[in-house]
Amino acid sequence: MAVDLDVRGVRVLRLVVEDANNRTSFDHTSWAMARVTVS
């Protein structure tokens, strides 16, 4: 999934996973292929 957002002036970019459904199942992810492209 691609996300396009303006990060001008940003010094720290946090990738956060929040509660999906008030249960402990499926509240996980993998940032293994995460990348930031500057154009």
All heavy atoms as a GROMACS GRO file, in nm:
protein
  306
    1MET      N    1   0.084  -0.116   0.000
    1MET     CA    2   0.000   0.000   0.000
    1MET      C    3   0.090   0.123   0.000
    1MET      O    4   0.181   0.135   0.082
    1MET     CB    5  -0.089   0.001   0.124
    1MET     CG    6  -0.172   0.125   0.134
    1MET     SD    7  -0.289   0.124   0.270
    1MET     CE    8  -0.184   0.173   0.403
    2ALA      N    9   0.065   0.215  -0.089
    2ALA     CA   10   0.141   0.340  -0.096
    2ALA      C   11   0.065   0.451  -0.026
    2ALA      O   12  -0.057   0.459  -0.033
    2ALA     CB   13   0.164   0.377  -0.242
    3VAL      N   14   0.141   0.535   0.043
    3VAL     CA   15   0.084   0.652   0.111
    3VAL      C   16   0.160   0.774   0.063
    3VAL      O   17   0.283   0.775   0.064
    3VAL     CB   18   0.096   0.639   0.264
    3VAL    CG1   19   0.044   0.763   0.333
    3VAL    CG2   20   0.023   0.516   0.314
    4ASP      N   21   0.088   0.877   0.020
    4ASP     CA   22   0.149   0.999  -0.028
    4ASP      C   23   0.114   1.111   0.068
    4ASP      O   24  -0.003   1.144   0.087
    4ASP     CB   25   0.096   1.030  -0.169
    4ASP     CG   26   0.161   1.153  -0.229
    4ASP    OD1   27   0.265   1.197  -0.178
    4ASP    OD2   28   0.106   1.204  -0.328
    5LEU      N   29   0.215   1.167   0.136
    5LEU     CA   30   0.187   1.275   0.229
    5LEU      C   31   0.302   1.375   0.231
    5LEU      O   32   0.415   1.344   0.198
    5LEU     CB   33   0.162   1.222   0.370
    5LEU     CG   34   0.277   1.148   0.436
    5LEU    CD1   35   0.294   1.202   0.576
    5LEU    CD2   36   0.243   1.001   0.441
    6ASP      N   37   0.268   1.498   0.268
    6ASP     CA   38   0.365   1.606   0.275
    6ASP      C   39   0.440   1.598   0.408
    6ASP      O   40   0.380   1.608   0.514
    6ASP     CB   41   0.290   1.739   0.264
    6ASP     CG   42   0.383   1.859   0.260
    6ASP    OD1   43   0.506   1.840   0.271
    6ASP    OD2   44   0.332   1.971   0.247
    7VAL      N   45   0.571   1.578   0.402
    7VAL     CA   46   0.651   1.569   0.523
    7VAL      C   47   0.754   1.682   0.531
    7VAL      O   48   0.853   1.671   0.601
    7VAL     CB   49   0.721   1.431   0.534
    7VAL    CG1   50   0.620   1.320   0.556
    7VAL    CG2   51   0.807   1.404   0.412
    8ARG      N   52   0.727   1.791   0.461
    8ARG     CA   53   0.818   1.906   0.468
    8ARG      C   54   0.831   1.954   0.613
    8ARG      O   55   0.732   1.971   0.682
    8ARG     CB   56   0.769   2.021   0.382
    8ARG     CG   57   0.790   1.997   0.234
    8ARG     CD   58   0.738   2.111   0.155
    8ARG     NE   59   0.592   2.093   0.145
    8ARG     CZ   60   0.514   2.160   0.064
    8ARG    NH1   61   0.564   2.254  -0.012
    8ARG    NH2   62   0.385   2.135   0.059
    9GLY      N   63   0.954   1.971   0.658
    9GLY     CA   64   0.980   2.018   0.792
    9GLY      C   65   0.976   1.909   0.899
    9GLY      O   66   1.004   1.934   1.015
   10VAL      N   67   0.944   1.786   0.861
   10VAL     CA   68   0.937   1.676   0.957
   10VAL      C   69   1.077   1.626   0.988
   10VAL      O   70   1.157   1.603   0.899
   10VAL     CB   71   0.850   1.560   0.901
   10VAL    CG1   72   0.858   1.438   0.988
   10VAL    CG2   73   0.707   1.607   0.883
   11ARG      N   74   1.107   1.610   1.116
   11ARG     CA   75   1.238   1.559   1.156
   11ARG      C   76   1.232   1.412   1.196
   11ARG      O   77   1.330   1.340   1.186
   11ARG     CB   78   1.293   1.641   1.272
   11ARG     CG   79   1.325   1.780   1.231
   11ARG     CD   80   1.378   1.862   1.345
   11ARG     NE   81   1.474   1.955   1.292
   11ARG     CZ   82   1.594   1.974   1.341
   11ARG    NH1   83   1.632   1.910   1.448
   11ARG    NH2   84   1.674   2.061   1.285
   12VAL      N   85   1.116   1.367   1.246
   12VAL     CA   86   1.099   1.228   1.288
   12VAL      C   87   0.970   1.176   1.228
   12VAL      O   88   0.866   1.239   1.240
   12VAL     CB   89   1.094   1.216   1.442
   12VAL    CG1   90   1.066   1.074   1.484
   12VAL    CG2   91   1.223   1.266   1.504
   13LEU      N   92   0.976   1.061   1.163
   13LEU     CA   93   0.858   0.996   1.106
   13LEU      C   94   0.838   0.865   1.180
   13LEU      O   95   0.925   0.778   1.178
   13LEU     CB   96   0.879   0.971   0.957
   13LEU     CG   97   0.763   0.910   0.880
   13LEU    CD1   98   0.642   1.003   0.882
   13LEU    CD2   99   0.805   0.881   0.737
   14ARG      N  100   0.725   0.852   1.249
   14ARG     CA  101   0.697   0.729   1.326
   14ARG      C  102   0.594   0.644   1.251
   14ARG      O  103   0.494   0.695   1.204
   14ARG     CB  104   0.639   0.764   1.462
   14ARG     CG  105   0.736   0.827   1.553
   14ARG     CD  106   0.680   0.857   1.690
   14ARG     NE  107   0.540   0.817   1.704
   14ARG     CZ  108   0.473   0.817   1.816
   14ARG    NH1  109   0.532   0.854   1.927
   14ARG    NH2  110   0.348   0.782   1.823
   15LEU      N  111   0.620   0.516   1.245
   15LEU     CA  112   0.525   0.420   1.189
   15LEU      C  113   0.461   0.350   1.308
   15LEU      O  114   0.528   0.285   1.386
   15LEU     CB  115   0.597   0.320   1.098
   15LEU     CG  116   0.673   0.382   0.981
   15LEU    CD1  117   0.750   0.274   0.907
   15LEU    CD2  118   0.580   0.456   0.889
   16VAL      N  119   0.329   0.363   1.320
   16VAL     CA  120   0.258   0.316   1.439
   16VAL      C  121   0.147   0.219   1.399
   16VAL      O  122   0.074   0.244   1.304
   16VAL     CB  123   0.195   0.435   1.516
   16VAL    CG1  124   0.118   0.388   1.636
   16VAL    CG2  125   0.302   0.535   1.555
   17VAL      N  126   0.134   0.111   1.474
   17VAL     CA  127   0.022   0.017   1.458
   17VAL      C  128  -0.067   0.032   1.581
   17VAL      O  129  -0.020   0.022   1.693
   17VAL     CB  130   0.071  -0.129   1.447
   17VAL    CG1  131  -0.046  -0.225   1.438
   17VAL    CG2  132   0.163  -0.143   1.328
   18GLU      N  133  -0.194   0.061   1.558
   18GLU     CA  134  -0.287   0.078   1.668
   18GLU      C  135  -0.384  -0.039   1.677
   18GLU      O  136  -0.389  -0.123   1.587
   18GLU     CB  137  -0.363   0.210   1.652
   18GLU     CG  138  -0.271   0.330   1.661
   18GLU     CD  139  -0.345   0.461   1.660
   18GLU    OE1  140  -0.468   0.461   1.641
   18GLU    OE2  141  -0.279   0.565   1.678
   19ASP      N  142  -0.460  -0.042   1.783
   19ASP     CA  143  -0.558  -0.149   1.808
   19ASP      C  144  -0.656  -0.162   1.691
   19ASP      O  145  -0.720  -0.064   1.652
   19ASP     CB  146  -0.633  -0.118   1.938
   19ASP     CG  147  -0.722  -0.231   1.982
   19ASP    OD1  148  -0.705  -0.343   1.930
   19ASP    OD2  149  -0.807  -0.208   2.068
   20ALA      N  150  -0.669  -0.282   1.638
   20ALA     CA  151  -0.756  -0.304   1.523
   20ALA      C  152  -0.902  -0.328   1.562
   20ALA      O  153  -0.993  -0.287   1.490
   20ALA     CB  154  -0.706  -0.424   1.442
   21ASN      N  155  -0.925  -0.395   1.676
   21ASN     CA  156  -1.064  -0.434   1.704
   21ASN      C  157  -1.089  -0.461   1.853
   21ASN      O  158  -1.176  -0.539   1.887
   21ASN     CB  159  -1.100  -0.558   1.623
   21ASN     CG  160  -1.005  -0.672   1.647
   21ASN    OD1  161  -0.927  -0.671   1.741
   21ASN    ND2  162  -1.009  -0.772   1.562
   22ASN      N  163  -1.013  -0.399   1.941
   22ASN     CA  164  -1.028  -0.419   2.086
   22ASN      C  165  -1.002  -0.562   2.132
   22ASN      O  166  -1.047  -0.602   2.237
   22ASN     CB  167  -1.165  -0.372   2.135
   22ASN     CG  168  -1.179  -0.222   2.124
   22ASN    OD1  169  -1.082  -0.148   2.140
   22ASN    ND2  170  -1.298  -0.176   2.095
   23ARG      N  171  -0.936  -0.640   2.049
   23ARG     CA  172  -0.893  -0.774   2.086
   23ARG      C  173  -0.744  -0.786   2.057
   23ARG      O  174  -0.688  -0.702   1.989
   23ARG     CB  175  -0.970  -0.880   2.006
   23ARG     CG  176  -1.118  -0.888   2.048
   23ARG     CD  177  -1.189  -0.992   1.969
   23ARG     NE  178  -1.218  -0.931   1.839
   23ARG     CZ  179  -1.284  -0.990   1.743
   23ARG    NH1  180  -1.326  -1.114   1.757
   23ARG    NH2  181  -1.307  -0.928   1.630
   24THR      N  182  -0.682  -0.888   2.106
   24THR     CA  183  -0.538  -0.903   2.085
   24THR      C  184  -0.503  -0.969   1.951
   24THR      O  185  -0.388  -0.965   1.910
   24THR     CB  186  -0.475  -0.986   2.198
   24THR    OG1  187  -0.540  -1.112   2.205
   24THR    CG2  188  -0.486  -0.913   2.331
   25SER      N  189  -0.598  -1.025   1.882
   25SER     CA  190  -0.568  -1.089   1.754
   25SER      C  191  -0.560  -0.984   1.643
   25SER      O  192  -0.632  -0.886   1.643
   25SER     CB  193  -0.673  -1.193   1.721
   25SER     OG  194  -0.801  -1.136   1.715
   26PHE      N  195  -0.471  -1.005   1.550
   26PHE     CA  196  -0.453  -0.923   1.430
   26PHE      C  197  -0.398  -0.784   1.457
   26PHE      O  198  -0.401  -0.699   1.370
   26PHE     CB  199  -0.584  -0.913   1.350
   26PHE     CG  200  -0.640  -1.047   1.313
   26PHE    CD1  201  -0.757  -1.093   1.370
   26PHE    CD2  202  -0.573  -1.129   1.223
   26PHE    CE1  203  -0.808  -1.218   1.337
   26PHE    CE2  204  -0.624  -1.253   1.190
   26PHE     CZ  205  -0.741  -1.297   1.247
   27ASP      N  206  -0.344  -0.757   1.574
   27ASP     CA  207  -0.282  -0.628   1.603
   27ASP      C  208  -0.131  -0.638   1.580
   27ASP      O  209  -0.051  -0.626   1.670
   27ASP     CB  210  -0.308  -0.585   1.748
   27ASP     CG  211  -0.451  -0.547   1.772
   27ASP    OD1  212  -0.523  -0.526   1.674
   27ASP    OD2  213  -0.490  -0.536   1.888
   28HIS      N  214  -0.092  -0.664   1.457
   28HIS     CA  215   0.049  -0.674   1.425
   28HIS      C  216   0.071  -0.630   1.281
   28HIS      O  217  -0.024  -0.620   1.203
   28HIS     CB  218   0.100  -0.818   1.443
   28HIS     CG  219   0.036  -0.914   1.350
   28HIS    ND1  220  -0.086  -0.970   1.375
   28HIS    CD2  221   0.076  -0.964   1.230
   28HIS    CE1  222  -0.119  -1.052   1.275
   28HIS    NE2  223  -0.022  -1.048   1.186
   29THR      N  224   0.194  -0.601   1.247
   29THR     CA  225   0.229  -0.566   1.110
   29THR      C  226   0.378  -0.590   1.089
   29THR      O  227   0.448  -0.629   1.181
   29THR     CB  228   0.194  -0.419   1.078
   29THR    OG1  229   0.206  -0.398   0.938
   29THR    CG2  230   0.285  -0.324   1.152
   30SER      N  231   0.424  -0.567   0.970
   30SER     CA  232   0.565  -0.578   0.939
   30SER      C  233   0.607  -0.455   0.859
   30SER      O  234   0.546  -0.425   0.757
   30SER     CB  235   0.592  -0.704   0.857
   30SER     OG  236   0.726  -0.704   0.813
   31TRP      N  237   0.708  -0.386   0.906
   31TRP     CA  238   0.762  -0.270   0.834
   31TRP      C  239   0.889  -0.309   0.758
   31TRP      O  240   0.968  -0.224   0.722
   31TRP     CB  241   0.793  -0.156   0.931
   31TRP     CG  242   0.675  -0.107   1.008
   31TRP    CD1  243   0.656  -0.120   1.142
   31TRP    CD2  244   0.560  -0.038   0.959
   31TRP    NE1  245   0.536  -0.064   1.179
   31TRP    CE2  246   0.474  -0.012   1.068
   31TRP    CE3  247   0.519   0.003   0.833
   31TRP    CZ2  248   0.352   0.054   1.055
   31TRP    CZ3  249   0.397   0.068   0.820
   31TRP    CH2  250   0.316   0.093   0.930
   32ALA      N  251   0.906  -0.436   0.730
   32ALA     CA  252   1.030  -0.485   0.669
   32ALA      C  253   1.061  -0.419   0.535
   32ALA      O  254   1.177  -0.398   0.503
   32ALA     CB  255   1.025  -0.636   0.653
   33MET      N  256   0.963  -0.383   0.458
   33MET     CA  257   0.986  -0.321   0.327
   33MET      C  258   0.952  -0.172   0.327
   33MET      O  259   0.937  -0.111   0.221
   33MET     CB  260   0.901  -0.393   0.222
   33MET     CG  261   0.934  -0.540   0.202
   33MET     SD  262   1.089  -0.568   0.118
   33MET     CE  263   1.048  -0.515  -0.046
   34ALA      N  264   0.941  -0.112   0.443
   34ALA     CA  265   0.907   0.032   0.452
   34ALA      C  266   1.018   0.116   0.391
   34ALA      O  267   1.136   0.086   0.407
   34ALA     CB  268   0.883   0.071   0.596
   35ARG      N  269   0.981   0.222   0.319
   35ARG     CA  270   1.082   0.313   0.263
   35ARG      C  271   1.018   0.449   0.240
   35ARG      O  272   0.898   0.462   0.222
   35ARG     CB  273   1.140   0.256   0.135
   35ARG     CG  274   1.041   0.239   0.024
   35ARG     CD  275   1.111   0.176  -0.098
   35ARG     NE  276   1.013   0.118  -0.186
   35ARG     CZ  277   0.980  -0.010  -0.191
   35ARG    NH1  278   1.042  -0.095  -0.113
   35ARG    NH2  279   0.890  -0.053  -0.272
   36VAL      N  280   1.101   0.549   0.241
   36VAL     CA  281   1.060   0.686   0.213
   36VAL      C  282   1.128   0.729   0.084
   36VAL      O  283   1.249   0.716   0.071
   36VAL     CB  284   1.097   0.781   0.329
   36VAL    CG1  285   1.064   0.924   0.294
   36VAL    CG2  286   1.028   0.738   0.457
   37THR      N  287   1.050   0.778  -0.010
   37THR     CA  288   1.103   0.826  -0.137
   37THR      C  289   1.085   0.977  -0.144
   37THR      O  290   0.974   1.026  -0.126
   37THR     CB  291   1.030   0.759  -0.256
   37THR    OG1  292   1.042   0.617  -0.242
   37THR    CG2  293   1.089   0.802  -0.387
   38VAL      N  294   1.191   1.049  -0.168
   38VAL     CA  295   1.187   1.195  -0.179
   38VAL      C  296   1.195   1.232  -0.325
   38VAL      O  297   1.283   1.188  -0.398
   38VAL     CB  298   1.304   1.257  -0.101
   38VAL    CG1  299   1.301   1.408  -0.112
   38VAL    CG2  300   1.302   1.213   0.044
   39SER      N  301   1.098   1.314  -0.366
   39SER     CA  302   1.101   1.357  -0.507
   39SER      C  303   1.087   1.506  -0.519
   39SER      O  304   1.059   1.576  -0.425
   39SER     CB  305   0.990   1.290  -0.585
   39SER     OG  306   0.865   1.314  -0.527
   0.00000   0.00000   0.00000
